[in-house]
Amino acid sequence: MVAGADPAVEAQPSGSDFSVRFWGVRGSIACPGAEYQLYGGNTSCLEVRCGPHVLIFDGGTGLRPLGQHLMKAGGAVSDGNEIDIFLTHTHHDHIAGIPFFAPAFCGKSRIRFWAGHLKPEASLHDVLCKFMAAPLFPVPPAIFGADVNYRDFEAGEVLTPYPGVELQTAPLNHPNRATGYRINYDGRSICYVTDTEHVSGERDGNVVALIRDADLVIYDCSYTDDEYAEKYKGWGHSTWQEGLRLCEAAGAKRLAVFHHDPSHDDDFMDRITAEAQAVRSNTVVAREGMVLTP
């Protein structure tokens, strides 16, 4: 994708029935402005296609343009198919787009929200009701016109939302907890592991097990190693260098650098791209509109 291109117009890769499209790649807060035009300023949101099934991961501000695209494209909405939204956790930057997700207001839509970090203290429905409530928001989730249901699970469970689609899950090291996902489909795998903090000098066993021999790993690369050591320990995030170390330890094939810090503009991200690819040439740095196949 080129700077300024609309991610909605990028074509699905020819002949591929398993892919991921990035609708939001930023962490912490959305970043508008010319200096974020190339990589994008929306917060976390991925669209994974497993044949006819639409699996969405996280509901950051990127969920709004994805919802608009789904409404224009029809398909999952007009056919009455289910749309599954899997949340890593419910910090604001990962759910800010949910109240603006157009299919949620369409009576033809069937939407399942999933979360694995809240049990037993809370439920996803309760959390979203508090999020969409006065004085923070004018209308509650009851305003949704779609057939919506909420599914809480415990990180570590294996989910099978559709025949032939398997999601392995794992707990991540993040304040208030988070969940990592591995999507297995048609003999291939995409892992989504964001909002997790590593321990310097150690590999996280939960993450290594989840991404073992994976085709594609999308990982929380919020910082560089130097930034992390100087000022970000304890903030709940990781580095692109640690992402590469984890892929090496697990035998994973490819890393996608993700969850870019809001202080990292396009020039900074260009430098990360060059440095990461110098270490492992097939590494990619996620940009809004980018489509990858495992």
N, C-alpha and C positions, 0 to 999 in steps of 0.2 A: 504494500500500500504506500502511496506517496503522501506527502504532507498535504493536509486539507481534504483528503479524499473521504467520502462518506463510506463508513464500514458496511452500511446496509447494501451497497451495490457490488461488493466483492462477491464473485461467484463461488459456489461450492466447488472444491476440487473435482475435476472430472473423474468419474468412476469411483469416487470414495464414498463409503457409507458410514465412516467413522472419522470424525474430525472435531476439532475445537476451534471456536472463533472467540477472539478477545473483544469484549465490549467495554471493559473497564480494567485498567492495569495499575492504577495508582493506589497507594495506601494512605490511610489516616484522614485525608480530606481531599475533596475534588479541587483541581487546579486549572482554572481557565487561563487563557492568555496565549500570546504568540509563542512564548518560549516553551510551551508544552504541546505545540501543534503536531510534531512528528510522532511522538510516542503516545500522547493522549493524556487527558486530565481527569477522566472519570474513574471512580473507585470500583473495586473488584466486582467483576461479573463475567462469567464464561458461558458460552453456549456449546454444549457437546451434543453432537448428532450421532445416535446409534441406530442406523437404518432410519425407520420412520419416527423414532422416539426423540423428543426434545428434552434434554436434561440441562438445567441451568444451575450453575454453581455460584452462589452468593448473589445478593441483591443490592449491591452498591449502586451508585448513580448511573453506572452503565446499564442497569436494568431498564431504565426508561427508554433509551433508543432501541434496545432489543425488543421491548414490548411493542413499540411503534412498528418495527420491522415485521414482527409476527402478525400484527393486525393487517398490514398491507399485503403480506405474502399469503395470508389465509392459512391453509394447511392445518397445523395443529389446533388453531382456533376454530375455523369454520367447519372442520370435520368432527369436532367434538372430542378429539384425542386429548389425553391428559398431558399437562405440562408439569414436570417435576422440578422443584426449586430446592436444592440442597444447600444448607447454610453451614459454613465452617463455624460460625458463632454469631452473636447478635450485637457486637459493637457497631456503633452508628455507621461507620463507613462501609459496613457490609450489609446493611439493611435499609439505607437511606432511600433507595429507589423503589422499595416495595409499594409505598402509597401512590406511586406514579406509574405503576405497571399496567398498561392499558388493558391487556387480556383479563386482569382481575375484575374489571368493570363490565365485561362482556358476558351476557347470559349464556352464550354458547361454550364458554371456556370451562374446563375442568382442571383445577390446579391443586397439586399436593405440595405442601411445604414440609420439609424434613429438617430436623436438627438433632445432633447427638451430644450436645454439651450441657444441657439444662437439667436433666433428671439427676436426682429425685427432687431437687429443691423447687423447680419451676417447670412450666410447660411453655412450649413455643407460642401457643395461642395467647396465654396470659402475658407473655413478654411483648408480643406485638400489640395487644390491647393497651398496654401501658405506654408503648411507644407512640401509638396513634390515639392519644388522649389529651384533653386539655390539662395544662396550658401549652402543651408542646405541639398539638396537631388538632385541627378543627373537627375531624370526623373519625370514627372508629373503624376497625376492619369489617364490621357488620355492613358497611356501605358497599362492599364488594358485591357485584352482581353475579359473579361466576360461582360455580359449584366448587367451593374451597374446603379442603380439610387439612388437618395438621397432624404430623406424625413425629412423635418423639421417640428416639432410640438411644442406646448407650454406645459411645465410641468404642469400637472393637467388634461390634456386630457386623455380619455380612448381610447386605441388603440385595434383594432381587426384585426391583421395581417392575421388570418385564422379563418374560422368558428370553434367555440368552444374554441378558444384561445383568452383570454382577458388580456390586460395589462393595469392596472391602473398606473398612474404616479403622481409624486408629486415633487415640488421644494425642493431642499436641501440647507443647509446653508454652502456654499463653495465659496471661491474667484472665480469670473467669472461665478458663478452659476453651478449647477449640477442637475441631475434628478434621483430620486429613482423610482424603478419599482416593481410592484406586478404582478406576472404571475398567473392567475387563469385558471386551466384546470382540467376538469373531477372532479369537486367538491373539488379540493385541491389547495394549494397556496404556492408559493415560492416568497419571497421578497428579493430584491437586493438593499441595501441601503448603498452606500459607498461614501466617500469623502463628509462628512458632519460633522459639528461641533455643539456640544450641548452647552447649557447655563448651567453652574453649578447650581445645585439645582432645575432645571426645566426640564420637558420633552418636547421635540419638538412636537407640536400638529400635524404638517404635517406628521411626521414619525409615531406617534401613530396611526393616522387615517389610514395610508397606511398599517401598519402591523397588524391591529386589527384582532385577532383570526387566524392569519396566521399559517400554519403548519411548515414553516421553514423561518427563517430570517437570511440573510447573511448581516453582518453589519460591518461598518468601526470601527475596534478595534485597530487602529494604536498604541495607547499608553495605559499605565496604568493610573489610576486616579492620582497617585503621579507624574508621568512624566508630565502629562498634566498640573497639577497645578503649577509645578516648572518651566517649560520652553516652553510649546507648545500652550498656549492660543493664539488664533488668527491665527493659522496655517491651520485651515480648516478641522481638523480631530477630532476623538472621541476616546473612550476607551472601553475596553471589559466590564468593570463594568457598564458603561452607556448602553451598549447593553443589558445586563441582566436587568437593571432597565426598559428600554423601553419595553422589552418582558413581564415583569411582569405587567407593566401599561396597555399594550395592550392585554393581555391574549394570546400572541403568544406562540406556543408550544415549539419551539426549536430554539436556537441561534447557528449560525456558525460564529466563530471569523475569521475575514478576514482583508486584507489590512495591512499585517504585516510590521512594520517599518524596514528599512534596517539595523538598529543597533541591531535588535533582532535575534540572531542566534538560532540554534536548541536547545541549552541548555536553553536559555531564553524562547523560545516558549514552551518547556516542562514544565517550571515552570508556565507559564500562563495556560496551559492545566490543570495542577493539581489544581491550585487555582480556575479557573472558574468552573471546575467540582465539586469542593467541595461546591460551592454555588448552582449550579444547575447541577445535575448529567448527564443530557442528552445533555449538551453543547458539541459542537465539535469545534476543531480548524482546520481550512481548511489547507489541504496539496495538493500539486500538484498531480493529479491522483485520488484524493478522489472522490467517487461518492455517492451522497446522494439522497434519495427519500423522498418526503414529506408524 
